[in-house]
Each structure stands twice: as structure tokens, then as C-alpha cells.
């Protein structure tokens, strides 16, 4: 699996990832979060409003079991850490 990252640095969002899951097949908008110092992988979801005006969410990608999901998350986290070592964060502060 090829993984390409794009730096975001907005709030708890560290980066976005695009996964090439097969040759020429890409999964966009995988989000890398920093929640209380821990790296968390969030897969994309589709949202829609039902007849009762409630918002429902459906996973775009599903796994047959949690073990496969955990393996994907670990692979993405490892690739992110390698990428982050090569691409350090640059924080820009405005003077007031």
C-alpha cells in the first residue's frame, strides 16, 4: 500500500492521507489526528440527514473484522511517523 501525506496542522488534525489500495485505486481523506498526544487514524465517513432530521454516518471503507482494521491503522501510523521525521512541522506565529 502506498501512502501519501499532506500536512494540515489545524486543531487536532495533523495530516491527511491518500492511500493507494490497489494500482490506480485511491482512498482519499484519511485523517491523522493528535488526540491528547496520541496519533489516531480516522477513516472517511459519509453523512446524510434522515427523514427524522437526524444525521447518520456510514463508513466509506469497512473491514471484515477489527484485526484487519487495526493492521491498516498500524501501517498508516508507522508510515506517518516515518514521513513526519522527514517533514518537520513549521509553526508560523503572527505578531500582535
C-alpha positions, 0 to 999 in steps of 0.5 A, spaced: 500 500 500 502 506 498 501 512 502 501 519 501 501 525 506 499 532 506 500 536 512 494 540 515 496 542 522 489 545 524 486 543 531 487 536 532 488 534 525 495 533 523 495 530 516 491 527 511 492 521 507 491 518 500 492 511 500 493 507 494 489 500 495 490 497 489 494 500 482 490 506 480 485 505 486 485 511 491 482 512 498 482 519 499 481 523 506 484 519 511 485 523 517 491 523 522 489 526 528 493 528 535 488 526 540 491 528 547 498 526 544 496 520 541 496 519 533 489 516 531 487 514 524 480 516 522 477 513 516 472 517 511 465 517 513 459 519 509 453 523 512 446 524 510 440 527 514 434 522 515 427 523 514 427 524 522 432 530 521 437 526 524 444 525 521 447 518 520 454 516 518 456 510 514 463 508 513 466 509 506 471 503 507 469 497 512 473 491 514 471 484 515 473 484 522 477 489 527 484 485 526 484 487 519 482 494 521 487 495 526 493 492 521 491 498 516 491 503 522 498 500 524 501 501 517 498 508 516 501 510 523 508 507 522 508 510 515 506 517 518 511 517 523 516 515 518 514 521 513 513 526 519 521 525 521 522 527 514 517 533 514 518 537 520 512 541 522 513 549 521 509 553 526 508 560 523 506 565 529 503 572 527 505 578 531 500 582 535 
